[in-house]
Amino acid sequence: MRRTKRPKRVNPAMPTVGIDLGETTSHATILANDQAETFEFPMSEDGYALLKTKVALDARIAFESSGTAYPFWRQLRSMGYTDLTVAHPAELAWIVKSKKKNDRVDSVKLARLHSVGMLPEAHLLEREEQITRDLLLQRLKLGQEIGRLKSTIIGYLKREGVYQGLPDSTNHFSALRRNSIRGLSFGDERDLVLSSLMDRIEFAEKLADQFEERIRQRVKENDDVKLLMSIPGVNFYLASMVSSFIGDVRRFPDADHLASFFGIVPSERNSSSIKRVGHMSKSGPSEGRWALSLMVDTIAKYETNVRAYYAKAKARTKSGKMSHVLTMKKLVRMIYTMLSRREPWRWERESLTERKLADLKAN
């Protein structure tokens, strides 16, 4: 979960440290009393020991979010450092474009930006939050894989001219149809192809069930998830996905910042009196936008007020895509209000919410 924070006031007398992380060796710059000291240290126990001898525990430390950021962050916390800031990599793209691009220069820039409170920040997940997010994302990927496999099997059966002979069913993969597919016999290697496709889809479905159960157990006592489940059509999985990206809603000053985090605000390029507004920025997590988009589609099936808002937006913009984005922004504003005020969905159907919560607890 990432967002850019507003600049904050800092104490100029406090030592500020910028660290450019590397896989094996990192560079650190300490700014204190108008003096700068740069040194390198290995990413090992000896390196961390060296870091501790040079950097005071009360120093303000900043480093860029990267593949090594999580283990480095945990290591520093275990060593007693508490004032840790992770820089947003996208906002620091200008470092890469610098004519003096090297690790030492980058650590100096990080330290100087942080010393004046101008460092765009990122957010790292706590261990339990990270585990929950991983479970959700893996379940999402399994769902996508299952969808692709189903399309592949249907296409294969149609190509071989046997799809129309399957039993009628509103569910393409009902138990009746699965048994019928398993009973097909071509008398050659096509039987191996079809059986392997069916084996893969059933294996993926079993894994998906295991992930769903673990997610269910983790979110049973999550109050934010319960609030989001008060929205008609939103189950525990979809509520958990959106909640995992938002985290503590107090991280965001207002709903606009939350919408910006998800990347559903238009990009802007302004010059003098000319204002240019482009397409959706898509600067946030793609999985988060996917969850919000799915949530809009799902809610619209059950909630007339959301459908009405979408229809008005479409009539005004003459664009189905733009009206969908506007409805996503409207939903984000409502979610922000729900989580910040600790209130259920404005048009909640209490009996439906109670059934969903009872089902969550029963399993």
C-alpha positions as CSV (number, residue, x, y, z in Angstrom):
1,M,0.0,0.0,0.0
2,R,1.5,3.2,-1.0
3,R,0.7,6.9,-1.1
4,T,2.5,10.2,-1.1
5,K,2.3,12.1,2.2
6,R,2.2,15.8,2.7
7,P,5.5,17.5,3.8
8,K,5.9,17.6,7.5
9,R,7.9,19.7,9.8
10,V,11.2,18.2,11.1
11,N,13.7,19.0,13.7
12,P,16.8,20.3,11.9
13,A,19.1,19.3,14.8
14,M,18.2,15.7,14.6
15,P,20.5,13.5,12.5
16,T,19.0,12.5,9.2
17,V,20.2,9.4,7.2
18,G,19.6,8.5,3.6
19,I,20.3,4.9,2.6
20,D,20.5,3.6,-1.0
21,L,19.9,-0.1,-0.7
22,G,21.7,-2.7,-2.7
23,E,21.5,-6.5,-2.9
24,T,24.9,-7.0,-1.3
25,T,26.2,-3.5,-0.4
26,S,24.4,-0.3,0.5
27,H,25.4,3.4,0.8
28,A,24.4,5.6,3.7
29,T,24.7,9.4,4.1
30,I,24.4,11.0,7.6
31,L,23.5,14.7,7.8
32,A,24.1,16.3,11.1
33,N,25.2,19.8,12.2
34,D,25.6,20.9,8.6
35,Q,28.0,18.1,8.0
36,A,27.6,15.1,5.7
37,E,29.3,11.7,6.0
38,T,28.8,9.0,3.5
39,F,29.9,5.4,3.9
40,E,29.1,2.0,2.5
41,F,28.2,-1.2,4.4
42,P,27.6,-4.8,3.5
43,M,24.1,-6.3,3.8
44,S,25.2,-8.7,6.5
45,E,25.5,-8.9,10.3
46,D,28.9,-7.1,10.1
47,G,27.3,-4.4,8.0
48,Y,24.5,-3.8,10.4
49,A,26.9,-3.7,13.3
50,L,28.9,-1.0,11.4
51,L,25.6,0.9,10.8
52,K,24.8,0.9,14.4
53,T,28.1,2.3,15.4
54,K,27.7,5.2,13.1
55,V,24.0,5.9,13.2
56,A,22.3,7.0,16.5
57,L,19.1,5.2,17.5
58,D,17.2,8.4,17.5
59,A,18.2,9.3,13.9
60,R,15.7,9.8,11.2
61,I,16.4,7.1,8.6
62,A,15.0,7.1,5.0
63,F,15.5,4.5,2.2
64,E,13.7,3.7,-1.0
65,S,11.1,1.0,-1.3
66,S,12.7,-2.0,-3.2
67,G,13.0,-5.7,-3.1
68,T,15.3,-5.5,0.0
69,A,13.2,-2.8,1.8
70,Y,11.1,-5.2,3.9
71,P,13.9,-7.3,5.4
72,F,16.0,-4.1,5.9
73,W,13.1,-2.4,7.6
74,R,12.5,-5.3,10.0
75,Q,16.2,-5.6,10.7
76,L,16.4,-1.9,11.7
77,R,13.4,-2.2,13.9
78,S,14.9,-5.2,15.7
79,M,18.0,-3.1,16.3
80,G,16.0,-0.3,18.0
81,Y,15.5,2.2,15.3
82,T,12.0,3.7,15.3
83,D,12.0,6.7,13.0
84,L,12.0,4.9,9.7
85,T,10.6,6.4,6.4
86,V,10.3,4.4,3.2
87,A,10.5,6.6,0.0
88,H,8.0,6.1,-2.8
89,P,9.9,4.7,-5.8
90,A,7.7,6.2,-8.5
91,E,7.9,9.7,-6.9
92,L,11.7,9.4,-6.8
93,A,12.1,8.5,-10.5
94,W,14.1,11.7,-11.0
95,I,17.0,10.0,-9.1
96,V,17.3,7.5,-11.9
97,K,17.4,10.2,-14.5
98,S,20.1,12.2,-12.6
99,K,23.3,12.8,-14.6
100,K,25.2,11.8,-11.5
101,K,23.4,8.5,-11.0
102,N,25.3,6.4,-8.4
103,D,24.6,4.9,-5.0
104,R,26.5,7.6,-3.1
105,V,24.7,10.5,-4.8
106,D,21.3,8.7,-4.3
107,S,21.9,8.3,-0.6
108,V,22.8,12.1,-0.3
109,K,19.6,13.1,-2.1
110,L,17.5,10.9,0.1
111,A,19.0,12.4,3.2
112,R,18.6,16.0,2.0
113,L,15.0,15.5,0.9
114,H,14.2,13.8,4.3
115,S,16.0,16.5,6.3
116,V,13.6,19.2,4.9
117,G,10.5,17.0,5.1
118,M,10.0,16.7,1.4
119,L,10.4,13.0,0.9
120,P,7.4,11.3,-0.8
121,E,6.6,8.3,1.4
122,A,5.5,4.7,0.9
123,H,3.9,2.4,3.3
124,L,5.2,-1.1,4.2
125,L,2.9,-3.7,5.6
126,E,3.3,-5.3,9.0
127,R,4.0,-9.1,8.9
128,E,0.4,-10.2,9.5
129,E,-1.0,-7.6,7.0
130,Q,1.5,-8.9,4.5
131,I,0.5,-12.5,5.0
132,T,-3.2,-11.6,4.6
133,R,-2.4,-9.6,1.4
134,D,-0.4,-12.6,0.0
135,L,-3.3,-15.0,0.6
136,L,-5.7,-12.6,-1.1
137,L,-3.5,-12.1,-4.1
138,Q,-2.8,-15.8,-4.5
139,R,-6.5,-16.5,-4.4
140,L,-7.0,-13.8,-7.0
141,K,-4.4,-15.4,-9.3
142,L,-6.0,-18.8,-8.8
143,G,-9.4,-17.4,-9.8
144,Q,-7.9,-16.0,-12.9
145,E,-6.2,-19.3,-13.7
146,I,-9.4,-21.2,-13.2
147,G,-11.2,-18.8,-15.5
148,R,-8.6,-19.3,-18.2
149,L,-8.7,-23.1,-17.9
150,K,-12.5,-23.1,-18.2
151,S,-12.3,-21.0,-21.4
152,T,-9.6,-23.4,-22.7
153,I,-11.7,-26.5,-22.0
154,I,-14.9,-25.0,-23.6
155,G,-12.9,-23.9,-26.7
156,Y,-11.3,-27.4,-26.9
157,L,-14.7,-29.1,-26.7
158,K,-16.2,-26.8,-29.3
159,R,-13.3,-27.3,-31.7
160,E,-13.7,-31.1,-31.4
161,G,-17.5,-30.8,-32.0
162,V,-18.6,-32.4,-28.7
163,Y,-19.6,-29.3,-26.7
164,Q,-23.2,-29.2,-28.0
165,G,-23.7,-32.8,-26.8
166,L,-23.1,-31.9,-23.2
167,P,-26.1,-31.8,-20.8
168,D,-28.0,-28.5,-20.7
169,S,-27.0,-26.4,-17.6
170,T,-26.9,-22.8,-16.7
171,N,-23.5,-23.6,-15.1
172,H,-20.9,-24.6,-17.8
173,F,-19.0,-26.6,-15.2
174,S,-21.8,-28.1,-13.0
175,A,-21.3,-31.5,-11.5
176,L,-23.5,-33.1,-14.2
177,R,-21.4,-31.5,-17.0
178,R,-18.1,-32.3,-15.4
179,N,-19.1,-36.0,-15.2
180,S,-20.1,-35.8,-18.8
181,I,-16.8,-34.3,-19.8
182,R,-14.9,-36.9,-17.9
183,G,-16.9,-39.6,-19.7
184,L,-15.9,-38.4,-23.1
185,S,-13.6,-40.7,-25.1
186,F,-11.8,-39.9,-28.3
187,G,-9.7,-43.0,-28.4
188,D,-6.4,-41.2,-28.9
189,E,-4.1,-38.6,-27.3
190,R,-7.0,-36.1,-27.1
191,D,-8.2,-38.1,-24.0
192,L,-4.9,-37.2,-22.3
193,V,-5.2,-33.5,-23.2
194,L,-8.8,-33.3,-21.9
195,S,-8.1,-35.2,-18.7
196,S,-5.1,-33.1,-17.9
197,L,-7.1,-29.9,-18.4
198,M,-9.8,-31.2,-16.1
199,D,-7.2,-32.3,-13.5
200,R,-5.6,-28.9,-13.5
201,I,-8.9,-27.0,-13.0
202,E,-10.0,-29.2,-10.2
203,F,-6.5,-28.9,-8.5
204,A,-6.7,-25.1,-8.8
205,E,-10.2,-25.1,-7.3
206,K,-9.1,-27.2,-4.3
207,L,-6.2,-24.7,-3.7
208,A,-8.6,-21.8,-4.1
209,D,-10.9,-23.3,-1.4
210,Q,-7.9,-23.7,0.9
211,F,-6.9,-20.0,0.4
212,E,-10.5,-18.9,1.0
213,E,-10.7,-20.8,4.3
214,R,-7.4,-19.2,5.5
215,I,-8.6,-15.8,4.5
216,R,-12.0,-16.3,6.2
217,Q,-10.3,-17.3,9.5
218,R,-8.0,-14.2,9.3
219,V,-10.8,-11.6,8.7
220,K,-13.4,-12.9,11.1
221,E,-12.6,-10.3,13.7
222,N,-11.6,-7.5,11.2
223,D,-14.0,-4.6,11.9
224,D,-13.2,-2.9,8.6
225,V,-14.1,-6.0,6.7
226,K,-17.4,-6.3,8.6
227,L,-18.3,-2.7,7.8
228,L,-17.6,-3.2,4.1
229,M,-19.7,-6.4,4.1
230,S,-22.7,-4.2,5.0
231,I,-22.7,-3.2,1.3
232,P,-25.1,-5.4,-0.7
233,G,-23.3,-7.9,-2.9
234,V,-20.0,-7.6,-1.1
235,N,-18.8,-10.8,0.4
236,F,-15.9,-11.4,2.8
237,Y,-13.3,-12.0,0.1
238,L,-14.1,-8.8,-1.8
239,A,-14.3,-6.8,1.4
240,S,-11.0,-8.2,2.6
241,M,-9.3,-7.4,-0.7
242,V,-10.3,-3.7,-0.6
243,S,-9.6,-3.4,3.1
244,S,-6.1,-4.9,2.7
245,F,-5.1,-2.1,0.3
246,I,-6.6,0.7,2.4
247,G,-5.3,-0.5,5.7
248,D,-5.8,2.1,8.4
249,V,-8.0,4.7,6.6
250,R,-6.5,7.4,8.9
251,R,-3.4,7.3,6.7
252,F,-5.3,9.3,4.2
253,P,-6.3,12.9,5.0
254,D,-9.5,12.7,2.9
255,A,-11.3,10.6,0.3
256,D,-9.5,12.3,-2.6
257,H,-6.2,11.1,-1.3
258,L,-7.6,7.6,-1.1
259,A,-8.9,7.8,-4.7
260,S,-5.4,9.0,-5.7
261,F,-3.8,6.1,-4.0
262,F,-6.0,3.7,-6.0
263,G,-5.0,5.6,-9.2
264,I,-8.6,6.4,-10.2
265,V,-8.1,10.2,-10.5
266,P,-7.3,11.8,-13.9
267,S,-3.7,12.6,-14.7
268,E,-3.0,16.3,-15.1
269,R,-0.4,18.3,-17.0
270,N,-0.9,22.0,-16.3
271,S,1.1,24.9,-17.8
272,S,0.4,28.6,-16.9
273,S,-3.4,29.1,-17.4
274,I,-3.8,25.9,-19.5
275,K,-5.1,22.8,-17.7
276,R,-4.8,19.4,-19.4
277,V,-6.7,16.5,-17.9
278,G,-5.9,13.1,-19.2
279,H,-7.0,9.5,-18.6
280,M,-7.1,7.7,-15.2
281,S,-3.6,7.9,-13.7
282,K,-3.5,4.2,-12.7
283,S,-0.6,5.1,-10.4
284,G,-1.9,2.9,-7.6
285,P,-2.1,-0.9,-7.1
286,S,-3.7,-2.6,-10.1
287,E,-5.2,-5.3,-7.9
288,G,-6.8,-2.7,-5.8
289,R,-8.4,-1.1,-8.8
290,W,-9.6,-4.5,-10.0
291,A,-11.3,-5.1,-6.6
292,L,-12.9,-1.6,-6.7
293,S,-14.1,-2.2,-10.3
294,L,-15.5,-5.6,-9.4
295,M,-17.2,-4.1,-6.3
296,V,-18.9,-1.4,-8.4
297,D,-20.2,-4.0,-10.9
298,T,-21.4,-6.2,-8.0
299,I,-23.1,-3.5,-6.0
300,A,-24.9,-2.1,-9.1
301,K,-26.7,-5.4,-9.4
302,Y,-28.3,-5.0,-5.9
303,E,-28.2,-1.2,-5.2
304,T,-30.6,1.0,-7.2
305,N,-28.8,4.2,-5.9
306,V,-25.5,3.1,-7.4
307,R,-27.2,2.2,-10.7
308,A,-28.8,5.6,-10.8
309,Y,-25.5,7.3,-10.2
310,Y,-23.9,5.3,-13.0
311,A,-26.7,6.1,-15.4
312,K,-26.5,9.9,-14.7
313,A,-22.7,9.8,-15.2
314,K,-23.1,7.9,-18.5
315,A,-25.7,10.4,-19.7
316,R,-23.4,13.3,-18.8
317,T,-20.1,11.8,-20.2
318,K,-21.5,9.8,-23.1
319,S,-18.9,7.2,-22.1
320,G,-19.4,3.9,-20.3
321,K,-15.8,3.7,-19.3
322,M,-15.7,7.2,-17.8
323,S,-19.0,6.7,-16.0
324,H,-17.6,3.4,-14.5
325,V,-14.5,5.3,-13.2
326,L,-16.7,8.1,-11.8
327,T,-18.8,5.5,-10.0
328,M,-15.6,3.9,-8.6
329,K,-14.6,7.4,-7.2
330,K,-18.1,7.8,-5.7
331,L,-17.7,4.4,-4.1
332,V,-14.3,5.3,-2.7
333,R,-15.8,8.5,-1.1
334,M,-18.5,6.4,0.5
335,I,-16.0,3.8,1.7
336,Y,-13.8,6.5,3.2
337,T,-16.9,7.8,5.1
338,M,-17.8,4.4,6.3
339,L,-14.4,3.5,7.6
340,S,-13.5,6.9,9.1
341,R,-16.9,7.4,10.8
342,R,-17.2,3.7,11.7
343,E,-20.7,3.6,10.0
344,P,-22.3,0.8,7.8
345,W,-23.4,1.3,4.2
346,R,-25.9,4.1,3.9
347,W,-28.5,1.9,2.4
348,E,-27.7,-1.2,4.4
349,R,-30.1,-4.1,4.4
350,E,-29.5,-5.3,8.0
351,S,-30.9,-8.7,7.6
352,L,-28.6,-9.4,4.6
353,T,-25.6,-8.1,6.5
354,E,-26.5,-10.3,9.5
355,R,-26.7,-13.4,7.2
356,K,-23.3,-12.7,5.7
357,L,-21.7,-12.2,9.1
358,A,-23.3,-15.3,10.5
359,D,-22.0,-17.3,7.5
360,L,-18.5,-15.8,8.1
361,K,-18.5,-16.9,11.7
362,A,-20.0,-20.3,11.0
363,N,-17.2,-21.5,8.8
